[in-house]
Amino acid sequence: MITSSCVDIKDMSCIEECPVDCIYEGDRKLYIHPKECIDCGACEPVCPVDAIYPDRSMPAELTDDKEDNRVFFYEVLTGRDAPLVSPGGSMRTGPIEADTERTAALPPNPAAD
């Protein structure tokens, strides 16, 4: 899962390291598809803001980020007609140019300056 620490940063190093193309680009942050990810951990050490956690060991205080990641794939995002569900890799979709309501409403990330 990618936490809200990624908002407005989108370094993209994790996308370059991902061997299965399961990291998708939203408008303000990146999202990992939970069914496409193989839990290899290649993305975690390259994240400059430590925003990536394995689903099974995500700290309890970040459960909102876990739900936000689920919403990105399984609910209809603003400006879209249907949920993404499982598009089969971010190379097929390109940037989604949408975020969840929660992510879109977050204040600007001061670390992005």
ABEGO torsion letter per residue (X at the ends): XBBAAABGAGAGAAAAABAAGABBBBAABBBBBAAABAGAGAAAAABAAGABBBAAABBAAAAAAAAAAAAAAABBBBGBABBAEBAGEAAAAEBAGBBBAAAAABBBBAAAX
